[in-house]
Amino acid sequence: MTVPRPLSRKPLSRKEKKSLMSHHTALLMLDYQVALAEEGELCLAPPLAAQVRERQVVATARRVLDAARTSGVKVFHVRLAFDPTYGLRTNRLARFDGYPANQKMKQGNPEAEFVTELAPVEGEPVVDKGAVNAFIGTPLRDVLAAEGIQHVVLGGIATHLVVESTARHASDSGLQVSIVEDMCAAPDPAVHEFAVTTTLPLFGSVVSADEVIGSWS
């Protein structure tokens, strides 16, 4: 079993704590889908799903999700889910070509659904995307602006893909960003650690689930 090493970082500043408590904050739940987070016949990323299990990511994400719901923090669920034609996907890299070829991750497919523990409830928007970044080809940035959101709290899989891409875009779009480290995982623990210690701090504050939950209680 891989035991994640605790991150070495400074305590949250007063400004960071204030941001987490702000009424202008939204929680973005990124790609917590059956194909990526659950081991089994529908899994398309076994090494990633194994790390999700070993790091207890789903249980941690559920704690944060419950805290957001209790505190009235707006929640948005984002997933990789293609339209039936696959023609609206914006990512045209070769590694994405397998999805239409195999009819995977299509809207309505079981592997594209959210894991049961983290499924949206009534009133929580779902954003379908055809790329890695949660903002590309979706109305998410416009919706956040319409809601008056100034700060986003991110959790998702994989750390170096959807989480990092979304954090970069959010930061460049003028949003404050917090990344919940223990809500994230990558197929390789070293890749996750590099992202949360080296790249992600360039675009936001890397925080723990306990810090976020404590700020919302």
C-alpha positions as CSV (number, residue, x, y, z in Angstrom):
1,M,0.0,0.0,0.0
2,T,1.3,3.4,-0.9
3,V,1.2,5.8,2.0
4,P,1.2,9.4,0.9
5,R,3.9,11.6,2.5
6,P,2.5,14.6,4.4
7,L,3.2,17.8,2.5
8,S,5.6,20.3,3.9
9,R,4.1,23.8,3.6
10,K,3.4,26.9,5.5
11,P,0.1,27.3,7.4
12,L,-2.6,29.1,5.5
13,S,-2.4,32.9,5.6
14,R,-5.2,35.0,6.9
15,K,-6.1,36.0,3.3
16,E,-6.2,32.3,2.2
17,K,-8.5,31.4,5.2
18,K,-10.8,34.3,4.3
19,S,-11.0,33.2,0.7
20,L,-12.0,29.7,1.8
21,M,-14.8,31.1,4.0
22,S,-16.1,33.5,1.3
23,H,-19.6,33.4,0.1
24,H,-18.1,33.9,-3.3
25,T,-16.5,30.5,-3.3
26,A,-17.5,27.4,-5.3
27,L,-16.4,23.8,-5.0
28,L,-15.5,22.2,-8.4
29,M,-15.7,18.4,-8.3
30,L,-13.5,17.3,-11.3
31,D,-13.9,13.9,-13.1
32,Y,-14.9,11.7,-10.2
33,Q,-16.1,9.1,-12.7
34,V,-16.5,5.4,-12.7
35,A,-14.0,4.9,-15.5
36,L,-11.3,6.8,-13.6
37,A,-12.1,6.2,-9.9
38,E,-13.5,2.7,-9.6
39,E,-11.5,-0.5,-10.2
40,G,-13.4,-3.2,-12.2
41,E,-14.6,-4.0,-15.6
42,L,-15.7,-0.4,-16.5
43,C,-12.3,1.1,-15.4
44,L,-10.3,2.7,-18.2
45,A,-7.4,3.8,-15.9
46,P,-6.4,1.0,-13.5
47,P,-3.3,2.7,-12.1
48,L,-5.3,5.9,-11.4
49,A,-8.2,4.0,-9.8
50,A,-5.7,2.1,-7.6
51,Q,-4.3,5.4,-6.3
52,V,-7.8,6.7,-5.7
53,R,-8.4,3.7,-3.5
54,E,-5.1,3.7,-1.7
55,R,-5.3,7.4,-1.0
56,Q,-9.0,7.1,0.1
57,V,-9.8,10.0,-2.3
58,V,-13.5,9.3,-2.7
59,A,-14.1,9.2,1.1
60,T,-12.1,12.5,1.5
61,A,-14.0,14.1,-1.4
62,R,-17.3,13.1,0.1
63,R,-16.4,14.8,3.4
64,V,-15.6,18.0,1.6
65,L,-18.7,17.7,-0.5
66,D,-20.9,17.2,2.5
67,A,-19.3,20.2,4.2
68,A,-19.9,22.4,1.2
69,R,-23.6,21.3,1.0
70,T,-24.1,21.9,4.7
71,S,-22.4,25.4,4.5
72,G,-24.2,26.5,1.4
73,V,-21.1,26.6,-0.8
74,K,-22.1,26.2,-4.4
75,V,-21.0,22.9,-6.0
76,F,-20.3,22.2,-9.7
77,H,-19.7,18.7,-11.0
78,V,-17.5,18.4,-14.1
79,R,-17.0,15.2,-16.2
80,L,-15.5,14.0,-19.4
81,A,-18.6,13.0,-21.3
82,F,-18.8,13.3,-25.1
83,D,-21.9,14.0,-27.2
84,P,-23.2,11.0,-29.2
85,T,-21.3,12.2,-32.4
86,Y,-18.0,12.9,-30.6
87,G,-17.9,15.8,-33.0
88,L,-17.9,18.4,-30.2
89,R,-14.8,17.2,-28.5
90,T,-12.2,20.0,-28.5
91,N,-9.2,17.9,-27.7
92,R,-8.1,16.3,-30.9
93,L,-4.9,14.7,-29.7
94,A,-4.3,11.1,-30.8
95,R,-4.7,9.8,-27.3
96,F,-8.3,11.0,-27.3
97,D,-9.1,9.2,-30.6
98,G,-9.7,5.9,-28.7
99,Y,-12.9,7.3,-27.1
100,P,-14.9,7.6,-30.3
101,A,-13.3,4.5,-31.8
102,N,-14.4,2.5,-28.8
103,Q,-17.6,4.5,-28.0
104,K,-16.3,5.2,-24.5
105,M,-17.0,8.1,-22.2
106,K,-20.1,9.0,-24.1
107,Q,-23.0,10.9,-22.4
108,G,-25.2,8.2,-20.8
109,N,-22.5,5.5,-20.8
110,P,-22.1,3.8,-17.3
111,E,-18.4,4.4,-17.2
112,A,-18.9,8.1,-17.8
113,E,-21.2,8.5,-14.7
114,F,-20.0,9.9,-11.4
115,V,-19.2,7.5,-8.7
116,T,-22.2,6.9,-6.5
117,E,-20.7,8.5,-3.4
118,L,-20.0,11.7,-5.2
119,A,-23.0,11.9,-7.5
120,P,-24.7,15.3,-7.9
121,V,-27.9,16.0,-6.0
122,E,-30.8,18.2,-7.2
123,G,-29.8,21.7,-7.8
124,E,-26.1,21.0,-8.4
125,P,-25.0,21.7,-12.1
126,V,-23.2,19.1,-14.2
127,V,-20.7,20.4,-16.8
128,D,-19.8,18.0,-19.6
129,K,-16.5,18.6,-21.4
130,G,-14.7,17.2,-24.4
131,A,-11.2,18.1,-23.2
132,V,-9.0,17.9,-20.1
133,N,-9.6,21.5,-18.9
134,A,-12.9,22.1,-17.2
135,F,-13.3,25.5,-18.9
136,I,-12.5,24.7,-22.5
137,G,-15.7,24.3,-24.6
138,T,-18.0,24.7,-21.6
139,P,-20.0,27.6,-20.1
140,L,-18.3,27.1,-16.7
141,R,-16.4,30.4,-16.5
142,D,-19.4,32.4,-17.6
143,V,-21.6,30.6,-15.1
144,L,-19.2,31.3,-12.3
145,A,-19.1,35.0,-13.2
146,A,-22.9,35.1,-13.3
147,E,-23.0,33.6,-9.8
148,G,-20.5,36.1,-8.5
149,I,-17.9,33.4,-7.8
150,Q,-14.4,34.8,-7.2
151,H,-12.7,31.8,-5.7
152,V,-12.8,28.1,-6.7
153,V,-11.8,25.1,-4.5
154,L,-10.7,22.2,-6.7
155,G,-10.6,18.5,-6.2
156,G,-10.4,15.8,-8.8
157,I,-8.5,13.2,-10.8
158,A,-6.1,13.2,-12.2
159,T,-4.0,15.7,-10.3
160,H,-1.6,16.6,-13.2
161,L,-4.4,16.6,-15.8
162,V,-7.9,18.0,-15.1
163,V,-6.9,19.6,-11.7
164,E,-3.7,21.3,-13.0
165,S,-5.3,22.4,-16.3
166,T,-8.3,23.8,-14.5
167,A,-6.2,25.5,-11.9
168,R,-4.1,27.2,-14.5
169,H,-7.1,28.4,-16.5
170,A,-8.9,29.6,-13.4
171,S,-5.9,31.6,-12.2
172,D,-5.4,33.2,-15.6
173,S,-9.1,34.1,-15.6
174,G,-8.8,36.1,-12.5
175,L,-10.1,33.6,-10.0
176,Q,-8.5,32.8,-6.7
177,V,-7.7,29.0,-6.6
178,S,-7.4,26.5,-3.8
179,I,-6.5,22.9,-4.6
180,V,-7.5,20.2,-2.0
181,E,-4.5,17.9,-2.1
182,D,-6.1,14.8,-0.5
183,M,-9.1,15.0,-2.9
184,C,-6.7,14.4,-5.8
185,A,-4.7,11.5,-7.2
186,A,-2.5,10.6,-10.2
187,P,-1.6,7.2,-11.6
188,D,1.9,7.6,-10.2
189,P,2.3,9.0,-6.6
190,A,5.5,10.8,-7.7
191,V,3.5,12.6,-10.4
192,H,0.9,13.7,-7.9
193,E,3.6,14.9,-5.4
194,F,5.4,16.9,-8.1
195,A,2.2,18.6,-9.1
196,V,1.1,19.5,-5.6
197,T,4.6,20.7,-4.5
198,T,6.0,22.2,-7.6
199,T,3.5,23.3,-10.3
200,L,0.1,23.8,-8.6
201,P,1.4,26.2,-6.0
202,L,2.2,28.5,-8.9
203,F,-1.5,28.9,-9.6
204,G,-3.2,28.7,-6.2
205,S,-3.0,27.5,-2.6
206,V,-2.6,23.8,-1.9
207,V,-4.7,22.9,1.1
208,S,-6.0,19.9,2.9
209,A,-9.5,18.7,3.3
210,D,-9.4,19.3,7.0
211,E,-8.5,23.0,6.4
212,V,-11.3,23.5,4.0
213,I,-13.9,21.7,6.1
214,G,-12.7,23.7,9.2
215,S,-13.1,27.0,7.4
216,W,-16.6,26.1,6.4
217,S,-17.8,24.9,9.8
